[in-house]
């Protein structure tokens, strides 16, 4: 049984998420502030974390950054702030998803399910893969999940790795926004969701000169142009 850590300073929200998580077949643990959340992750193994941003003592962004120093556990951020700046900040901190309050508990659990299924699928795929992709100074080791540019390792968020790997495996193919969201995030496309565009922006920034490989197809989606 997969285990979730629910982190929110509001007891009513923790109770709501816990109810839906248990109904969906998850085991749960709770923390009411950021410091306790970090301590929990160091003491126990979790399959995913649902993390509120606005909390006393230590906000969710800071908690996410601290956890990323020692764990790749999927993190879904919850926030009443839905501005693009806040989402970009969350993804740069290493979050896998960003959900704006008020939220649908059912959609939240579907997103958790999708992330975990995607991770299991990637793990199985990685176990079978031993290949490395090289384009000029860009080297991508799928098995080790290591990306280097001119011999220097670059750090990507978990979702940036997933997106880059998907682009490379489907290079020179026009990929619609719907297909990218469905295949990389694992859930149906929601109109107006800027998650994909935000991650593409962050990925382009991370891969520097190779950002030109990620071509925007107006009205369609994106294409990774490389041999």
N, C-alpha and C positions, 0 to 999 in steps of 0.2 A: 504494500500500500504506500503510495506517494505521500510525503509529508510537507505541509505548507507552514511557513511562519507568517503570521498576520501581525503587522506592526502599525498601530494607530493609537493616538492618545485619546480617541473617543471610544468609550466602551460600547456604545450602541452600534457603531460601524464595525467594530471587531466581532460583535455578536452576530450581526447580519451576515458578514462574510463567512464566519465560522459555520453558521447554519447551512449556507449554500455549499460550502466546501465539504462538509460532512455528508450532505445529501448526495454530492457528486462522487463520494467514495474516497475522500482524502482524510488523512490524519492531520490534526492541526496543533500548533503551539502559538502562543501570543506574547507580545511585548508591547508595553504602553509608551515606550520612549526609545530614542535612538541608541543610547548607551546599552540598554538591556538587549536590544536587537543584536548589536555586535557581539555581545557576550554569548547570546544564544547560538549564533552561527559558529562561534569558535568552539562551543561545547558540544553541539549536535550537528548532524547532517540533515540538510533539508533539500527537497527537490525543487522548491521555488519559494520566493519571498514576495509577499504583497506589502508594499512599503508606502506609507503616507509621507508626504513631503513636509507639511507644516506641523512640526512637533516641538515640544519644549526641549531644552538642553542641547539637542543635536538634531538638525533638520535632516530630511530624507536624502538630499543631495550629498551631504557630508557622510551619512551612513553608507550610502551606495559606494562612494569613493573608498571608504575604509574597508568595506567588505571585498571590493575588487582587488585589494592588495593581497588577499590570501584565498579568495574563492571565486569560481566562475558560476556559482549558482544563479539561475535565472531570477531577475528582479523586475517586478512590475510596479511602477510608481503610480500612486494615486495623488491627485491634486485638484483643488478648486481653480487653479490657475492654468488656463488653456492656451496662453499666448505661445507663439512659435519659439520665442526666446527661451521660455521655461522648458519646452520640450527638448530643444537643442541642448540646453544645460543638462537635462536629465540623461539624454543619450550619451553626451560626452562624459558623464560620470560613470557610464557603464551599464545603464538600465537597458533591459530588453524590450520593454513596452512602457507606454505612458497613457494612463487612463484619466480622463477629466471627470471630476465630481460635478453634479450628481451622476452616478453611473448605474448601469443595469447589473445586478449581481449575477444574473444568468450570462450576460456577455462577458463579464469578468472571468467566470469559471471556464467559459469556452476559450478565452484567450490563454488561460493557464493550461488547459488541455492541449491546445494547439502548440504551445511552446514546448511542452514536455514530449509530445509526439514527434515534433520536429527534431528535438535533441536525440531521441531514441533512434530515429531514422538516420540522422547524421552519424551517430556513433556506429551503427551497423555498416553504413557506407564507408566510413573511415577505416573500419577494421579490414575492409576488403581492398582499400586503395593503398597503393604504394607509389603513386605517381607524383611528379612535380611539374608544374607549369613554369616555363621561362619565356619571357618576352623582353629582349634587350636587358636592361638592368633590373627588371622586376622578376622576382622568383617567388613562387607560391608552393609551399609544401603542404599538400592537403592532409597528409597523415598526421604531421606534427602541428598543424594549424600555425605555421610560421610564414610570415611574409617579410621579404627583405627587398630593399631597393639599393642597388649598388653595394651589396654586401652588408648593409646596415639593417638590422631588424626594426620594423615599425610596429607600434602597438595599436591594435584596433579593438573596438568593443566587440563583444560576442556577435552582435547582429551585423556589424560591419564585416566581420569574417564571413558570416553566412551569405551576405549579399554579394561580396566580392567573389566568393567561390561559385555562387550560382551564375553570376555574370560570366565568369571565365568558362564554366562548363557549357554555357549556352551562348558563347561569343559569336558575334556577327549575325545574331538572330534578333529580330524586332520583338521585344517583350512588352506586353501591355501592362499597365499599372495593375489591373485586376489579377493577371497571372503572377506577377511578382509578389503581390500581397498574399495571394493564396498559397504559392509554393514556398516562399521564404518565411512568411509569418505563420502560415498554416490555417488561416481563417478567411472567411468570405470577405470580399472587398466592401468597405463602408464608404459611400460617397462623401467627399469632403475631408476624409482622413488624410492629414498631411504627414503621417508617419513615414511613408516611403520617401517622399521628397526630402524630408529632414535627414534621413539616413544617407540618401544619395549625396546630399550636400556635405555631410560629415565624411563620407568615404572619399569623395573627391579631394577634400582638404587633406586627408591622411595619406593618399597615394601621390600627392604632389604632381610632378610633371606627367604622370600617367592618368591624371584626371581627364585628360583630353580623350582617353579611350572610352569614357562613359558619355555617350551621345544622347542628348534629349530628343525624343521624337515627339514633336508637338501634337497634342491631341491623341497620342497613342501610349507612350511610355518611354522606355530607354533601350539602348543597344550598346553592348560592349564591343568596340571595334579593335580587334587585334588578331594576329595570325593564330 
